[in-house]
Amino acid sequence: MNKKNELEEELSLAIIKLVKLFNSPQKRPPLCPVSLVTSQWQLGNLDYWERFIRDEYEKALSSQPKNIWNFWSNTPSKTTWIDLCSWDGHKREQALRSIEGGAQNRFVLALVCRRLNDWVPQVRQAASEVLSKIIENTDKNDVADVIYFTLSHWSSWKRIDDKSKSILLEVITTPSILDKLKLNLIASPTGPLALIFSQIARKSAIDHFLVDIAHNAIQPSLRAKVYKCLFNKEVSWFNGREWQWTDIRYCKGREMPVIAQRYLTIQVPLVPLLKSAASDRSSIVRRVAAEVLIRELDSLGDESIQLAEQLSLDHAAPVAERGKFALRKIAGSTLF
């Protein structure tokens, strides 16, 4: 049995146990069985797990024995966070409003955040109204992990509004959350880290960590992205899409990406930063350094010759070509 099948079986048994507790005279445990099972899960493939929970929950409810003498009773089952996965928009909204305090684990919080992109407007409104309270009362490590996960997906969410986005972005400015997000960016070897970083960098609170991320991040493409931001003194991010007509006579058009940007709130000396990028272990980052060197030749003075010679000897051809081009430009300028 593979890992996925084991998780499915464990989750299915927990759902059955939860449903049995609804009609049990025994005192309910402080945590529902499903919360205990999902507490250690890695975030991912939530579309699949939502469908699985919804199907297994409905199956477990329908399989419970019914007392034919209580046909007049119309008492509904207790609303729990499991109803966040329901087909019924009313139940999803009730589930959101029934969460007292914080989310029981990061899996539950991730489901709450997904409701910000729900297809029912009332559910999105409910999620927006309760999210701040839930986040405030949830373990901060779980909050950081869920925000990190959510930011990697919300560029594809077409129903989330700016108000809901601002709620999550404000959480980023919390020092404990921001520090955890920074550590995640530095330590993660894979994933859409450049995209996540761009979304986090909407808030200027991240600016003081940029040099640390540029020097220490494991993923080369993230280091290159952060170095570019530092060299350009600005950060940009994907901010959705808007319709653009290509030929209005024939009603033809397409959705175009909207890129927003802001200037950094910090000043970093150019020469030390350029030397650091030129000595980076990845050719992706060294190529960024070479391009900046060519652009800034006039302002670097004698430092430009040393950097150009270093980059011209680089074992990566794209970097070496740019280094040699910089040397030719320096040689040409000294002739006049």
C-alpha positions in Angstrom: 0.0 0.0 0.0 1.5 3.3 -1.0 1.6 6.4 1.1 -1.4 8.0 -0.5 -3.6 5.0 0.1 -2.5 4.8 3.7 -3.5 8.4 4.2 -6.9 7.8 2.5 -7.6 4.8 4.7 -6.6 6.6 7.9 -8.7 9.7 7.0 -11.7 7.5 6.0 -11.6 5.7 9.4 -11.3 9.1 11.2 -14.4 10.5 9.4 -16.4 7.4 10.3 -15.4 7.7 13.9 -16.4 11.4 13.9 -19.8 10.6 12.5 -20.4 7.9 15.2 -19.5 10.5 17.9 -22.5 12.6 16.8 -25.0 10.2 18.1 -22.9 8.8 21.0 -23.8 9.7 24.6 -20.2 9.7 25.5 -18.4 13.0 26.0 -16.7 14.2 22.8 -12.9 14.5 22.8 -11.4 18.0 22.6 -10.1 17.4 19.1 -12.1 15.6 16.4 -10.5 12.5 15.0 -10.1 14.1 11.5 -8.2 17.0 13.0 -5.8 14.5 14.7 -5.2 12.7 11.4 -4.6 15.9 9.3 -2.5 17.7 12.0 0.8 16.4 10.6 0.0 16.5 6.9 2.0 18.4 4.4 0.0 21.0 2.5 -0.6 20.1 -1.0 -3.2 18.6 -3.4 -6.0 20.2 -1.5 -8.4 19.9 -4.4 -8.2 16.2 -4.2 -8.4 16.0 -0.4 -11.5 18.3 -0.3 -13.3 16.0 -2.7 -12.2 12.9 -0.8 -13.4 14.3 2.6 -16.7 15.5 1.1 -17.4 12.1 -0.4 -16.3 10.1 2.6 -18.3 12.3 5.0 -21.5 12.1 3.0 -21.0 8.3 2.7 -20.4 8.0 6.5 -23.5 10.1 7.3 -25.8 8.1 5.0 -24.6 4.8 6.4 -25.6 5.6 10.0 -28.7 3.6 11.2 -31.9 5.6 11.5 -34.6 5.1 14.1 -37.9 4.7 12.2 -39.9 5.9 15.2 -38.1 9.2 15.2 -39.3 10.1 11.6 -40.6 13.4 13.0 -37.1 14.4 14.1 -35.4 16.8 11.7 -32.3 17.5 13.8 -29.3 18.2 11.4 -25.9 16.8 12.1 -23.5 19.1 14.0 -21.7 21.6 11.9 -17.9 21.1 12.0 -15.0 22.3 10.0 -15.5 19.2 7.8 -18.4 21.1 6.2 -15.8 23.5 4.6 -15.6 20.8 2.0 -19.4 20.5 1.5 -21.1 20.9 -1.9 -23.7 23.1 -0.1 -22.7 26.8 0.1 -24.9 27.3 3.2 -23.0 24.6 5.0 -19.6 26.0 4.0 -20.7 29.4 5.3 -22.0 27.9 8.5 -18.7 26.0 9.0 -16.7 29.2 8.7 -18.8 31.0 11.2 -18.9 28.0 13.6 -15.1 27.9 14.0 -14.5 29.2 17.6 -11.0 30.5 18.3 -8.3 29.4 15.9 -8.0 26.7 13.3 -7.3 23.2 14.8 -4.3 22.7 12.5 -2.7 24.2 9.4 -4.8 21.9 7.1 -8.0 23.4 8.4 -6.6 26.9 8.1 -5.6 26.2 4.5 -9.2 25.2 3.8 -10.4 28.4 5.4 -8.1 30.5 3.1 -9.3 28.6 0.1 -12.8 29.8 0.8 -11.6 33.3 -0.1 -11.8 32.0 -3.6 -15.1 30.2 -3.2 -17.6 30.2 -6.1 -20.4 31.4 -3.8 -20.1 35.2 -2.9 -21.6 34.7 0.6 -19.0 32.1 1.4 -16.2 34.4 0.3 -17.7 37.2 2.4 -17.9 34.9 5.5 -14.3 33.8 5.0 -13.1 37.4 4.7 -15.0 38.3 7.9 -13.7 35.5 10.1 -10.2 35.0 8.8 -8.5 37.7 10.9 -10.0 36.2 14.1 -9.0 32.7 13.2 -5.5 33.6 12.3 -5.1 35.6 15.5 -5.9 32.5 17.6 -4.0 29.9 15.5 -0.4 28.7 16.1 1.9 31.2 14.3 4.0 28.4 12.7 0.9 27.0 11.2 -0.1 30.5 10.0 3.2 31.1 8.3 3.1 27.7 6.6 -0.4 28.3 5.3 0.4 31.8 4.0 3.5 30.5 2.4 1.4 27.8 0.7 -1.4 30.1 -0.2 0.8 32.7 -1.8 2.1 30.1 -4.2 -1.4 29.5 -5.6 -3.5 32.7 -5.3 -2.2 34.1 -8.6 -4.5 31.5 -10.2 -7.5 32.5 -8.0 -9.8 34.6 -10.1 -12.6 35.2 -7.5 -10.5 36.5 -4.5 -10.9 40.3 -4.1 -8.3 42.9 -3.0 -9.9 43.1 0.5 -9.3 39.4 1.1 -5.8 39.6 -0.2 -5.0 42.6 2.1 -6.0 40.5 5.1 -3.4 37.9 4.4 -0.8 40.6 3.4 -1.2 42.4 6.7 -0.5 39.2 8.5 2.9 39.1 6.8 4.0 42.3 8.6 3.8 40.4 12.0 7.5 40.0 13.0 7.1 36.3 14.0 5.3 35.4 10.8 7.7 37.4 8.6 10.7 35.7 10.2 9.3 32.3 9.6 8.5 33.2 5.9 12.1 34.4 5.5 13.4 31.1 6.8 11.1 29.2 4.5 12.4 31.1 1.5 16.0 30.6 2.5 15.7 26.9 3.3 13.4 25.7 0.5 15.3 24.1 -2.4 12.3 23.7 -4.7 9.0 25.3 -5.5 7.8 28.6 -7.1 9.9 30.6 -4.6 10.4 33.6 -6.9 6.6 33.9 -7.2 6.1 33.5 -3.4 8.8 36.1 -2.7 7.3 38.6 -5.1 3.9 38.3 -3.3 5.5 38.7 0.1 7.5 41.7 -1.2 4.3 43.6 -1.7 4.9 44.7 1.9 8.0 46.7 2.6 8.6 44.8 5.9 10.6 42.2 3.9 13.1 44.8 2.6 15.5 44.5 5.6 15.8 40.7 4.9 16.6 41.0 1.2 20.4 40.9 1.5 20.2 37.9 3.8 18.0 36.1 1.3 20.2 37.0 -1.6 23.3 35.6 0.1 21.9 32.5 1.8 18.8 31.2 -0.2 19.3 27.7 -1.4 17.4 28.1 -4.7 19.5 29.9 -7.3 16.5 31.4 -9.2 15.4 33.0 -5.9 18.8 34.5 -5.3 18.9 35.8 -8.8 15.4 37.4 -8.3 16.3 39.1 -5.1 19.6 40.4 -6.5 17.7 41.9 -9.4 15.4 43.6 -7.0 18.3 45.0 -5.0 20.2 46.2 -8.2 17.0 47.8 -9.6 16.0 49.2 -6.2 12.4 48.0 -6.8 10.3 44.9 -6.6 7.5 43.8 -9.0 4.8 41.2 -8.7 2.0 39.6 -10.7 -1.3 41.4 -9.9 -3.9 39.6 -11.9 -5.0 39.9 -15.5 -7.1 42.4 -17.4 -8.9 42.1 -20.7 -7.2 43.9 -23.6 -8.9 44.3 -27.0 -6.7 43.3 -30.0 -9.3 44.0 -32.7 -12.5 45.6 -31.3 -14.2 45.4 -34.7 -14.3 41.6 -34.5 -14.6 41.5 -30.7 -11.2 39.9 -30.4 -9.0 40.2 -27.4 -7.1 38.5 -24.7 -6.2 38.6 -21.0 -3.0 40.4 -20.3 -1.0 40.1 -17.1 -0.9 43.1 -14.8 2.4 43.8 -13.2 2.6 46.1 -10.1 5.7 47.4 -8.5 7.1 49.5 -5.7 10.5 51.0 -4.8 12.6 49.5 -2.0 12.8 51.3 1.3 16.5 50.4 1.8 19.8 51.4 0.1 22.5 48.8 -0.4 26.0 49.8 -1.6 26.4 48.7 -5.3 30.0 47.5 -5.3 29.9 45.0 -2.4 26.6 43.7 -3.7 27.9 43.3 -7.2 31.0 41.5 -6.0 28.9 39.1 -4.0 26.7 38.3 -7.0 29.7 37.9 -9.3 31.1 35.3 -6.9 27.9 33.4 -6.4 28.0 29.6 -6.9 25.3 29.7 -9.6 25.8 31.0 -13.1 22.2 32.3 -13.1 23.2 34.8 -10.4 26.6 35.6 -12.0 24.8 36.4 -15.2 22.7 39.0 -13.4 25.9 40.5 -12.0 27.5 40.6 -15.5 24.4 42.4 -16.9 24.5 45.0 -14.1 28.2 45.5 -14.6 27.7 46.4 -18.2 24.9 48.8 -17.2 26.9 50.4 -14.5 30.3 50.6 -16.0 30.5 54.4 -16.0 29.8 54.6 -12.2 32.0 51.8 -11.0 35.4 53.3 -11.8 38.5 51.0 -11.3 36.3 48.3 -9.7 34.8 47.6 -13.1 38.1 46.3 -14.6 38.6 43.7 -11.9 35.0 42.5 -12.0 35.0 42.4 -15.8 38.2 40.3 -15.9 36.7 37.9 -13.2 33.5 37.4 -15.2 35.3 37.0 -18.5 37.0 33.9 -17.2 33.8 32.4 -15.9 33.3 28.7 -17.0 29.7 29.5 -18.0 29.7 30.8 -21.5 26.8 33.4 -21.2 28.6 34.9 -18.2 32.0 34.9 -19.9 30.6 36.6 -23.0 29.2 39.4 -21.0 32.5 39.8 -19.1 34.4 40.0 -22.3 31.9 42.5 -23.7 32.4 44.7 -20.6 36.2 44.5 -21.1 35.8 45.7 -24.7 33.6 48.6 -23.6 36.2 49.6 -21.0 39.1 49.3 -23.5 37.1 51.3 -26.0 36.3 54.1 -23.5 40.0 54.4 -22.6 41.0 55.1 -26.2 39.1 58.4 -26.2 
